Amino acid sequence: MNVGPLDLRPGGPLFLLAGPCVIEDDELPFTVARSLKATTDALGMPFVFKASFDKANRTSLDGFRGPGAEEGMALLAAVRDEVGVPVMTDVHEIAHCELAAGKIDLIQIPAFLSRQTDLLLAAGRSGCAVNIKKGQFMAPWDIGHSIDKVTSTGNHAVMVTDRGVSFGYNTLVSDMRAIPEMQAFGVPVVFDATHSVQKPSAAGGKTGGDRTMAPVLARAAVAAGCDGVFAETHPDPDKALSDGPNMIPLDELPAVLATLQRIRAAVEGA
């Protein structure tokens, strides 16, 4: 599938979807995108920059949400043009899909919305590539129905992302068998290393997490054969306005990615 100038496909080079959880201000997206581009260029790793314009499912009413769709997408389009990387963002409503056309290369369907038929159809009709995050409540073999909804529009530029499954209260568990199960649909499969270590609604009105486990799960997923890795990152996660506990510090990500490439090379040579 084409995402901007990139060809992302099953069995192709390991690729990265990464950036801060949310657009916090006018500078953060550019800072993170430039840093990640330098790292991935050095590694020869295809890279799509990600940031959300609206965190519509925050635990608490007073949680920071972002600048909104029009301002956020305009800023992401500026990142694409100035930094020279494809960009991705979440959509929550049909109108967001229409706004994304011409500004966003890859639109993402949030896990909680992965069965929403009208949203998936609108995403397919947008002309953008589509990343469907498999819901925490969904078996991997059921994601095929969501893929079919998008491709029914004639848009076959689809990938899917696993972010663990709900296991009891405030706990997620990643089952690496989901990767080959979803690859059977013939689409690229991404592993979300940072949302998989979340502890939903477990930190007193906000989501907690354990960022130290994100590289561990990413290594396991690459060993299991995923096509790409999703990781949220921030220069100072402890001061981030959303999902700080599970984000990887920006200065630690180069070493993490270099390790993932070595694992990928070992798996390919096995």
NUKEDO-989441 format. One record per residue (C-alpha): residue number from 1; chain; x, y, z. Coordinates in steps of 0.2 Angstrom, whole numbers, plus 5000, padded with zeros to 4 digits. Example, Ala and Ser with C-alpha at 12.3 -4.5 7.8 and 13.67 -1.06 7.14 Angstrom:
REM NUKEDO-989441
<r lolum="1" base="A" u="5062" v="4978" w="5039"/>
<r lolum="2" base="A" u="5068" v="4995" w="5036"/>
//
This chain:
REM NUKEDO-989441
<r lolum="1" base="A" u="5000" v="5000" w="5000"/>
<r lolum="2" base="A" u="5006" v="5018" w="4996"/>
<r lolum="3" base="A" u="5007" v="5030" w="5010"/>
<r lolum="4" base="A" u="5013" v="5046" w="5003"/>
<r lolum="5" base="A" u="5029" v="5041" w="4994"/>
<r lolum="6" base="A" u="5031" v="5025" w="5004"/>
<r lolum="7" base="A" u="5027" v="5008" w="4999"/>
<r lolum="8" base="A" u="5022" v="4998" w="5015"/>
<r lolum="9" base="A" u="5018" v="4980" w="5012"/>
<r lolum="10" base="A" u="5018" v="4963" w="5020"/>
<r lolum="11" base="A" u="5035" v="4956" w="5020"/>
<r lolum="12" base="A" u="5043" v="4973" w="5016"/>
<r lolum="13" base="A" u="5055" v="4983" w="5026"/>
<r lolum="14" base="A" u="5050" v="4985" w="5044"/>
<r lolum="15" base="A" u="5042" v="5002" w="5045"/>
<r lolum="16" base="A" u="5038" v="5015" w="5059"/>
<r lolum="17" base="A" u="5022" v="5024" w="5064"/>
<r lolum="18" base="A" u="5027" v="5036" w="5078"/>
<r lolum="19" base="A" u="5025" v="5053" w="5086"/>
<r lolum="20" base="A" u="5018" v="5061" w="5101"/>
<r lolum="21" base="A" u="5001" v="5056" w="5107"/>
<r lolum="22" base="A" u="4993" v="5073" w="5104"/>
<r lolum="23" base="A" u="4997" v="5090" w="5096"/>
<r lolum="24" base="A" u="5001" v="5100" w="5112"/>
<r lolum="25" base="A" u="5007" v="5116" w="5104"/>
<r lolum="26" base="A" u="5013" v="5122" w="5087"/>
<r lolum="27" base="A" u="5031" v="5117" w="5090"/>
<r lolum="28" base="A" u="5031" v="5099" w="5097"/>
<r lolum="29" base="A" u="5026" v="5090" w="5081"/>
<r lolum="30" base="A" u="5040" v="5098" w="5071"/>
<r lolum="31" base="A" u="5053" v="5094" w="5085"/>
<r lolum="32" base="A" u="5048" v="5076" w="5086"/>
<r lolum="33" base="A" u="5045" v="5074" w="5067"/>
<r lolum="34" base="A" u="5063" v="5080" w="5063"/>
<r lolum="35" base="A" u="5071" v="5070" w="5076"/>
<r lolum="36" base="A" u="5062" v="5054" w="5071"/>
<r lolum="37" base="A" u="5066" v="5057" w="5052"/>
<r lolum="38" base="A" u="5084" v="5059" w="5056"/>
<r lolum="39" base="A" u="5084" v="5043" w="5066"/>
<r lolum="40" base="A" u="5074" v="5033" w="5053"/>
<r lolum="41" base="A" u="5084" v="5040" w="5038"/>
<r lolum="42" base="A" u="5100" v="5034" w="5047"/>
<r lolum="43" base="A" u="5092" v="5017" w="5049"/>
<r lolum="44" base="A" u="5084" v="5016" w="5032"/>
<r lolum="45" base="A" u="5067" v="5013" w="5040"/>
<r lolum="46" base="A" u="5051" v="5019" w="5032"/>
<r lolum="47" base="A" u="5043" v="5032" w="5043"/>
<r lolum="48" base="A" u="5026" v="5040" w="5045"/>
<r lolum="49" base="A" u="5023" v="5054" w="5058"/>
<r lolum="50" base="A" u="5008" v="5052" w="5069"/>
<r lolum="51" base="A" u="5000" v="5064" w="5081"/>
<r lolum="52" base="A" u="4981" v="5066" w="5086"/>
<r lolum="53" base="A" u="4972" v="5083" w="5084"/>
<r lolum="54" base="A" u="4958" v="5077" w="5097"/>
<r lolum="55" base="A" u="4959" v="5064" w="5110"/>
<r lolum="56" base="A" u="4940" v="5061" w="5110"/>
<r lolum="57" base="A" u="4940" v="5047" w="5122"/>
<r lolum="58" base="A" u="4949" v="5054" w="5137"/>
<r lolum="59" base="A" u="4945" v="5046" w="5154"/>
<r lolum="60" base="A" u="4941" v="5062" w="5162"/>
<r lolum="61" base="A" u="4931" v="5077" w="5156"/>
<r lolum="62" base="A" u="4945" v="5089" w="5160"/>
<r lolum="63" base="A" u="4958" v="5079" w="5151"/>
<r lolum="64" base="A" u="4968" v="5088" w="5137"/>
<r lolum="65" base="A" u="4961" v="5085" w="5120"/>
<r lolum="66" base="A" u="4971" v="5095" w="5107"/>
<r lolum="67" base="A" u="4968" v="5109" w="5095"/>
<r lolum="68" base="A" u="4953" v="5101" w="5085"/>
<r lolum="69" base="A" u="4952" v="5095" w="5068"/>
<r lolum="70" base="A" u="4954" v="5110" w="5056"/>
<r lolum="71" base="A" u="4969" v="5117" w="5066"/>
<r lolum="72" base="A" u="4977" v="5100" w="5069"/>
<r lolum="73" base="A" u="4976" v="5094" w="5051"/>
<r lolum="74" base="A" u="4983" v="5110" w="5045"/>
<r lolum="75" base="A" u="4998" v="5109" w="5057"/>
<r lolum="76" base="A" u="5000" v="5090" w="5051"/>
<r lolum="77" base="A" u="5000" v="5096" w="5033"/>
<r lolum="78" base="A" u="5013" v="5108" w="5037"/>
<r lolum="79" base="A" u="5024" v="5095" w="5045"/>
<r lolum="80" base="A" u="5022" v="5084" w="5030"/>
<r lolum="81" base="A" u="5028" v="5099" w="5019"/>
<r lolum="82" base="A" u="5042" v="5106" w="5029"/>
<r lolum="83" base="A" u="5049" v="5090" w="5037"/>
<r lolum="84" base="A" u="5046" v="5079" w="5022"/>
<r lolum="85" base="A" u="5037" v="5064" w="5030"/>
<r lolum="86" base="A" u="5020" v="5056" w="5027"/>
<r lolum="87" base="A" u="5008" v="5060" w="5041"/>
<r lolum="88" base="A" u="4994" v="5050" w="5051"/>
<r lolum="89" base="A" u="4981" v="5055" w="5063"/>
<r lolum="90" base="A" u="4965" v="5048" w="5071"/>
<r lolum="91" base="A" u="4948" v="5052" w="5065"/>
<r lolum="92" base="A" u="4932" v="5050" w="5075"/>
<r lolum="93" base="A" u="4918" v="5057" w="5064"/>
<r lolum="94" base="A" u="4913" v="5056" w="5046"/>
<r lolum="95" base="A" u="4917" v="5074" w="5044"/>
<r lolum="96" base="A" u="4935" v="5071" w="5049"/>
<r lolum="97" base="A" u="4938" v="5059" w="5035"/>
<r lolum="98" base="A" u="4932" v="5073" w="5023"/>
<r lolum="99" base="A" u="4943" v="5086" w="5031"/>
<r lolum="100" base="A" u="4958" v="5074" w="5029"/>
<r lolum="101" base="A" u="4958" v="5073" w="5010"/>
<r lolum="102" base="A" u="4973" v="5081" w="5003"/>
<r lolum="103" base="A" u="4981" v="5085" w="5021"/>
<r lolum="104" base="A" u="4983" v="5068" w="5028"/>
<r lolum="105" base="A" u="4992" v="5052" w="5021"/>
<r lolum="106" base="A" u="4986" v="5039" w="5033"/>
<r lolum="107" base="A" u="4970" v="5040" w="5043"/>
<r lolum="108" base="A" u="4968" v="5029" w="5058"/>
<r lolum="109" base="A" u="4952" v="5022" w="5065"/>
<r lolum="110" base="A" u="4954" v="5021" w="5084"/>
<r lolum="111" base="A" u="4952" v="5004" w="5093"/>
<r lolum="112" base="A" u="4935" v="5009" w="5101"/>
<r lolum="113" base="A" u="4928" v="5013" w="5084"/>
<r lolum="114" base="A" u="4935" v="4999" w="5074"/>
<r lolum="115" base="A" u="4918" v="4991" w="5070"/>
<r lolum="116" base="A" u="4909" v="5008" w="5066"/>
<r lolum="117" base="A" u="4903" v="5005" w="5049"/>
<r lolum="118" base="A" u="4899" v="5022" w="5043"/>
<r lolum="119" base="A" u="4916" v="5029" w="5049"/>
<r lolum="120" base="A" u="4925" v="5015" w="5040"/>
<r lolum="121" base="A" u="4916" v="5018" w="5024"/>
<r lolum="122" base="A" u="4920" v="5037" w="5025"/>
<r lolum="123" base="A" u="4938" v="5033" w="5028"/>
<r lolum="124" base="A" u="4938" v="5022" w="5013"/>
<r lolum="125" base="A" u="4930" v="5035" w="5002"/>
<r lolum="126" base="A" u="4942" v="5049" w="5009"/>
<r lolum="127" base="A" u="4956" v="5044" w="4997"/>
<r lolum="128" base="A" u="4968" v="5042" w="5011"/>
<r lolum="129" base="A" u="4977" v="5026" w="5016"/>
<r lolum="130" base="A" u="4968" v="5018" w="5032"/>
<r lolum="131" base="A" u="4975" v="5010" w="5047"/>
<r lolum="132" base="A" u="4962" v="5001" w="5058"/>
<r lolum="133" base="A" u="4967" v="4998" w="5076"/>
<r lolum="134" base="A" u="4959" v="4982" w="5082"/>
<r lolum="135" base="A" u="4948" v="4984" w="5096"/>
<r lolum="136" base="A" u="4953" v="4978" w="5113"/>
<r lolum="137" base="A" u="4937" v="4968" w="5113"/>
<r lolum="138" base="A" u="4939" v="4960" w="5096"/>
<r lolum="139" base="A" u="4947" v="4943" w="5091"/>
<r lolum="140" base="A" u="4960" v="4945" w="5077"/>
<r lolum="141" base="A" u="4951" v="4935" w="5065"/>
<r lolum="142" base="A" u="4936" v="4947" w="5066"/>
<r lolum="143" base="A" u="4946" v="4962" w="5060"/>
<r lolum="144" base="A" u="4942" v="4955" w="5042"/>
<r lolum="145" base="A" u="4925" v="4962" w="5043"/>
<r lolum="146" base="A" u="4932" v="4979" w="5046"/>
<r lolum="147" base="A" u="4944" v="4978" w="5032"/>
<r lolum="148" base="A" u="4930" v="4972" w="5021"/>
<r lolum="149" base="A" u="4920" v="4988" w="5025"/>
<r lolum="150" base="A" u="4935" v="4999" w="5019"/>
<r lolum="151" base="A" u="4939" v="4989" w="5004"/>
<r lolum="152" base="A" u="4921" v="4989" w="4998"/>
<r lolum="153" base="A" u="4923" v="5007" w="4994"/>
<r lolum="154" base="A" u="4937" v="5003" w="4981"/>
<r lolum="155" base="A" u="4951" v="5008" w="4993"/>
<r lolum="156" base="A" u="4963" v="4994" w="4996"/>
<r lolum="157" base="A" u="4976" v="5004" w="5005"/>
<r lolum="158" base="A" u="4973" v="4996" w="5022"/>
<r lolum="159" base="A" u="4983" v="4991" w="5036"/>
<r lolum="160" base="A" u="4978" v="4984" w="5054"/>
<r lolum="161" base="A" u="4986" v="4987" w="5071"/>
<r lolum="162" base="A" u="4986" v="4977" w="5086"/>
<r lolum="163" base="A" u="4986" v="4985" w="5104"/>
<r lolum="164" base="A" u="4982" v="4971" w="5115"/>
<r lolum="165" base="A" u="4966" v="4964" w="5122"/>
<r lolum="166" base="A" u="4957" v="4968" w="5138"/>
<r lolum="167" base="A" u="4961" v="4956" w="5153"/>
<r lolum="168" base="A" u="4951" v="4960" w="5168"/>
<r lolum="169" base="A" u="4950" v="4978" w="5175"/>
<r lolum="170" base="A" u="4964" v="4991" w="5170"/>
<r lolum="171" base="A" u="4974" v="4978" w="5161"/>
<r lolum="172" base="A" u="4979" v="4974" w="5143"/>
<r lolum="173" base="A" u="4988" v="4958" w="5137"/>
<r lolum="174" base="A" u="4996" v="4956" w="5120"/>
<r lolum="175" base="A" u="4994" v="4939" w="5111"/>
<r lolum="176" base="A" u="5008" v="4938" w="5098"/>
<r lolum="177" base="A" u="4997" v="4925" w="5089"/>
<r lolum="178" base="A" u="4986" v="4939" w="5083"/>
<r lolum="179" base="A" u="5000" v="4945" w="5071"/>
<r lolum="180" base="A" u="5000" v="4930" w="5059"/>
<r lolum="181" base="A" u="4981" v="4928" w="5061"/>
<r lolum="182" base="A" u="4979" v="4946" w="5054"/>
<r lolum="183" base="A" u="4992" v="4944" w="5041"/>
<r lolum="184" base="A" u="4981" v="4930" w="5034"/>
<r lolum="185" base="A" u="4970" v="4944" w="5027"/>
<r lolum="186" base="A" u="4984" v="4950" w="5016"/>
<r lolum="187" base="A" u="4987" v="4967" w="5023"/>
<r lolum="188" base="A" u="5002" v="4975" w="5033"/>
<r lolum="189" base="A" u="5000" v="4971" w="5052"/>
<r lolum="190" base="A" u="5007" v="4984" w="5064"/>
<r lolum="191" base="A" u="5010" v="4981" w="5083"/>
<r lolum="192" base="A" u="5007" v="4996" w="5094"/>
<r lolum="193" base="A" u="5020" v="4995" w="5107"/>
<r lolum="194" base="A" u="5015" v="5009" w="5118"/>
<r lolum="195" base="A" u="4996" v="5008" w="5119"/>
<r lolum="196" base="A" u="4999" v="4989" w="5123"/>
<r lolum="197" base="A" u="5007" v="4994" w="5140"/>
<r lolum="198" base="A" u="4993" v="5006" w="5145"/>
<r lolum="199" base="A" u="4983" v="5003" w="5161"/>
<r lolum="200" base="A" u="4966" v="5011" w="5156"/>
<r lolum="201" base="A" u="4958" v="5023" w="5168"/>
<r lolum="202" base="A" u="4970" v="5016" w="5182"/>
<r lolum="203" base="A" u="4978" v="5032" w="5187"/>
<r lolum="204" base="A" u="4965" v="5042" w="5196"/>
<r lolum="205" base="A" u="4954" v="5049" w="5182"/>
<r lolum="206" base="A" u="4967" v="5046" w="5169"/>
<r lolum="207" base="A" u="4976" v="5032" w="5160"/>
<r lolum="208" base="A" u="4992" v="5024" w="5168"/>
<r lolum="209" base="A" u="5005" v="5013" w="5160"/>
<r lolum="210" base="A" u="5022" v="5006" w="5161"/>
<r lolum="211" base="A" u="5033" v="5013" w="5147"/>
<r lolum="212" base="A" u="5048" v="5001" w="5152"/>
<r lolum="213" base="A" u="5038" v="4987" w="5144"/>
<r lolum="214" base="A" u="5035" v="4995" w="5127"/>
<r lolum="215" base="A" u="5052" v="4990" w="5120"/>
<r lolum="216" base="A" u="5050" v="4972" w="5127"/>
<r lolum="217" base="A" u="5034" v="4970" w="5118"/>
<r lolum="218" base="A" u="5040" v="4978" w="5102"/>
<r lolum="219" base="A" u="5055" v="4966" w="5102"/>
<r lolum="220" base="A" u="5043" v="4951" w="5104"/>
<r lolum="221" base="A" u="5031" v="4958" w="5090"/>
<r lolum="222" base="A" u="5045" v="4960" w="5078"/>
<r lolum="223" base="A" u="5051" v="4942" w="5082"/>
<r lolum="224" base="A" u="5034" v="4936" w="5078"/>
<r lolum="225" base="A" u="5034" v="4944" w="5061"/>
<r lolum="226" base="A" u="5025" v="4961" w="5062"/>
<r lolum="227" base="A" u="5027" v="4972" w="5047"/>
<r lolum="228" base="A" u="5028" v="4988" w="5056"/>
<r lolum="229" base="A" u="5029" v="4996" w="5074"/>
<r lolum="230" base="A" u="5018" v="5010" w="5081"/>
<r lolum="231" base="A" u="5026" v="5019" w="5095"/>
<r lolum="232" base="A" u="5021" v="5036" w="5104"/>
<r lolum="233" base="A" u="5036" v="5046" w="5109"/>
<r lolum="234" base="A" u="5039" v="5063" w="5118"/>
<r lolum="235" base="A" u="5054" v="5073" w="5123"/>
<r lolum="236" base="A" u="5048" v="5073" w="5141"/>
<r lolum="237" base="A" u="5034" v="5060" w="5144"/>
<r lolum="238" base="A" u="5032" v="5064" w="5162"/>
<r lolum="239" base="A" u="5026" v="5082" w="5156"/>
<r lolum="240" base="A" u="5016" v="5076" w="5141"/>
<r lolum="241" base="A" u="4998" v="5081" w="5141"/>
<r lolum="242" base="A" u="4991" v="5064" w="5136"/>
<r lolum="243" base="A" u="4997" v="5046" w="5138"/>
<r lolum="244" base="A" u="5014" v="5051" w="5146"/>
<r lolum="245" base="A" u="5016" v="5035" w="5157"/>
<r lolum="246" base="A" u="5017" v="5023" w="5141"/>
<r lolum="247" base="A" u="5026" v="5035" w="5129"/>
<r lolum="248" base="A" u="5045" v="5031" w="5125"/>
<r lolum="249" base="A" u="5057" v="5045" w="5128"/>
<r lolum="250" base="A" u="5062" v="5053" w="5112"/>
<r lolum="251" base="A" u="5081" v="5051" w="5116"/>
<r lolum="252" base="A" u="5079" v="5032" w="5119"/>
<r lolum="253" base="A" u="5070" v="5028" w="5103"/>
<r lolum="254" base="A" u="5085" v="5027" w="5092"/>
<r lolum="255" base="A" u="5092" v="5013" w="5102"/>
<r lolum="256" base="A" u="5075" v="5004" w="5103"/>
<r lolum="257" base="A" u="5073" v="5005" w="5084"/>
<r lolum="258" base="A" u="5091" v="4999" w="5080"/>
<r lolum="259" base="A" u="5088" v="4983" w="5091"/>
<r lolum="260" base="A" u="5071" v="4980" w="5082"/>
<r lolum="261" base="A" u="5080" v="4981" w="5065"/>
<r lolum="262" base="A" u="5093" v="4968" w="5071"/>
<r lolum="263" base="A" u="5079" v="4956" w="5077"/>
<r lolum="264" base="A" u="5070" v="4959" w="5060"/>
<r lolum="265" base="A" u="5086" v="4954" w="5051"/>
<r lolum="266" base="A" u="5089" v="4939" w="5062"/>
<r lolum="267" base="A" u="5071" v="4933" w="5058"/>
<r lolum="268" base="A" u="5073" v="4936" w="5039"/>
<r lolum="269" base="A" u="5089" v="4926" w="5040"/>
<r lolum="270" base="A" u="5082" v="4911" w="5050"/>
//
